[in-house]
């Protein structure tokens, strides 16, 4: 090999060795300030905002009061409440139906003297044999299509369990 | 020659094997990160990384983060919103999932200066056509710029880069226009000859919402109805209630980071409505008032006749907040949730009639502001910056009814650092745009 050939080999080798050493010695580089700035600009639009929005379920209907359910039914929500579980306490309101009574509360807007009853229908054939009108009860169950031919409501609570209770400390709702 | 190349190839392979992951790219939206918690910093590296432990990632200044990996990316999710005009430095020790080699990734970014807008109304003695001005300010800077100047501005909201402005004519009929906040294009009239109220912005997601009552169009029946508008697409959506009728809310708010809103109807029933996707409306029960949504979450704070409740709209769980014991307090005027574990800001009326602002956290009450007893004015309203770093206190001059130089509205707004109670900025005018991202009441 000529002197020129040997020089070429050595110079090529030196370049490769320097490159290898540089990779070993020089620590991983972070992005330059300008690169960071440019990338922030590129990504500061909608790219990261397009992640899927959180799925919301709302509130647990088991926490709803007699007033809440009555408000929903009065807004034509019979279909929406079907199958929803309830756990309610209230007094028994008798509207002269044989298979339906109302679990009710007095709603106070100003003062006790202005209190108005608000109630939710409960489908329970033969209920008079179990509970007294005006007595306080707790019911657990779910809304069903009202099978009663004696009342107009589209949905009523189909009772899973029903128990007589003492009048609560706070009988009113606000 | 061949030997040298072989040597180099082996050397490079060894070097590559020994070397830990290297940072290729980083993605962060600093503007969104100061608007609310939950934003992500994605550090993309050149090889698959193992999941780092908590102590392997440090942020300066400190912010709670949740860390995950996704192939060749380390993802940090900020559990709290970031502060304005702050440089954050991240050092993360990462390990290659394939070779086990480790390295330290370093990255830094700076959050934007806190920009906000305020409405300056003319004095009541000024000419009828004297303009009101919407002025853009930066926290800690005297720099300001008038972005709108026109008579009779009643309300406005900013969803950057768009601004919505409601003006009224001499008969009280309102006009709503939406256009670029920097004036780079013409504004579009969205509604005219109408009563327009409860104008709000969703902030980073860029939507506006308002209650519109047409005043003269018999075909539209004159019913008040909540509308949502997306200025990017020009889409205008009418919002219906649980009963399918036009929704005329007592109060309402966007749920940040979602396409849903929460609305309170006249009978104090609350509903979760997704007008954009048309999902079924969810009843939320009856409550007397809503105070807002905890930033960076989907937790709604409501008042049930004195019991404060946190309702997580993502899970349906409702919890009662600990009793708020405020000595010498006659009443709590406002309660604003802070992000993370920072608690709440409360505006308290004391028994001697003075106003205080406190931070309530885990039963501890810390006063950050007391109303001036002098004539400079009492607190008219408070609202938080989206990251909860600052509280904007609009002050009403005590001589507002007598002074012809007064606009009849709050004419000064102070920005209080919620961590220190220090007044960091003071501007003329009121109705800071942050207030339009919260419930009205």
Contacts between the chains, C-beta under 8 A, distances in Angstrom:
chain1	res1	chain2	res2	distance
A	9	B	1	5.1
A	9	B	4	6.8
A	12	B	1	6.9
A	12	B	4	6.5
A	13	B	1	7.9
A	13	B	4	3.8
A	13	B	7	7.8
A	13	B	8	7.6
A	16	B	4	6.3
A	16	B	5	7.0
A	16	B	7	7.7
A	16	B	8	3.6
A	16	B	11	7.9
A	17	B	7	7.8
A	17	B	8	6.8
A	17	B	11	7.5
A	19	B	8	7.3
A	19	B	12	7.5
A	20	B	8	5.8
A	20	B	11	3.9
A	20	B	12	5.5
A	20	B	15	6.0
A	23	B	12	6.6
A	23	B	15	4.3
A	23	B	16	7.4
A	23	B	19	7.1
A	24	B	11	8.0
A	24	B	15	4.9
A	24	B	18	7.4
A	24	B	19	8.0
A	27	B	103	7.6
A	28	B	19	6.9
A	28	B	20	6.7
A	28	B	21	7.5
A	28	B	22	3.9
A	28	B	23	6.8
A	28	B	103	5.1
A	28	B	105	7.7
A	29	B	22	7.2
A	29	B	23	7.8
A	30	B	23	5.6
A	30	B	105	7.3
A	30	B	106	4.8
A	30	B	107	6.3
A	31	B	23	6.2
A	31	B	25	7.4
A	31	B	26	6.5
A	31	B	107	7.1
A	36	B	26	6.7
A	36	B	107	7.4
A	36	B	108	7.5
A	36	B	109	6.5
A	39	B	25	6.3
A	39	B	26	6.3
A	39	B	27	7.0
A	40	B	28	6.4
A	40	B	29	7.8
A	40	B	30	6.4
A	40	B	109	6.4
A	43	B	27	4.5
A	43	B	28	7.1
A	43	B	29	6.3
A	44	B	29	4.9
A	44	B	30	6.9
A	44	B	31	5.9
A	44	B	32	7.8
A	45	B	29	7.9
A	47	B	27	7.1
A	47	B	29	7.6
A	48	B	27	6.5
A	48	B	28	7.8
A	48	B	29	4.9
A	48	B	32	6.8
A	48	B	39	7.1
A	48	B	40	6.3
A	48	B	42	7.9
A	49	B	29	7.1
A	49	B	32	6.4
A	49	B	204	6.4
A	49	B	205	6.8
A	53	B	257	6.1
A	53	B	258	4.4
A	53	B	259	5.5
A	54	B	257	6.1
A	54	B	258	5.5
A	54	B	298	5.7
A	54	B	314	5.4
A	55	B	314	7.1
A	56	B	255	6.8
A	56	B	258	6.0
A	56	B	260	5.5
A	56	B	272	6.0
A	56	B	274	7.6
A	56	B	282	7.4
A	56	B	298	6.1
A	56	B	313	4.6
A	56	B	314	5.7
A	57	B	282	7.0
A	57	B	313	7.1
A	57	B	314	6.7
A	57	B	315	6.7
A	57	B	316	4.8
A	58	B	272	4.5
A	58	B	282	3.0
A	58	B	283	7.0
A	58	B	284	5.7
A	58	B	313	6.0
A	58	B	316	6.2
A	59	B	272	7.7
A	59	B	282	7.1
A	59	B	283	7.2
A	59	B	284	4.4
A	59	B	285	5.7
A	59	B	311	5.7
A	59	B	313	7.4
A	59	B	316	5.6
A	59	B	318	6.3
A	60	B	316	4.2
A	60	B	317	6.6
A	60	B	318	6.4
A	61	B	283	7.4
A	63	B	285	6.5
A	63	B	318	5.5
A	64	B	283	7.4
A	64	B	285	5.1
A	65	B	285	7.2
A	65	B	286	6.9
A	67	B	286	5.6
A	68	B	269	7.1
A	68	B	283	6.9
A	68	B	285	4.5
A	68	B	286	5.2
A	71	B	267	5.8
A	71	B	269	4.9
A	71	B	286	6.5
A	72	B	242	7.1
A	72	B	269	7.7
A	72	B	283	5.5
A	75	B	241	7.4
A	75	B	242	5.3
A	75	B	243	4.0
A	76	B	243	5.1
A	76	B	244	7.4
A	77	B	242	6.1
A	77	B	243	7.4
A	77	B	283	7.5
A	80	B	242	7.4
A	80	B	280	7.2
A	80	B	281	8.0
A	80	B	283	7.7
A	174	B	288	7.5
A	174	B	305	5.1
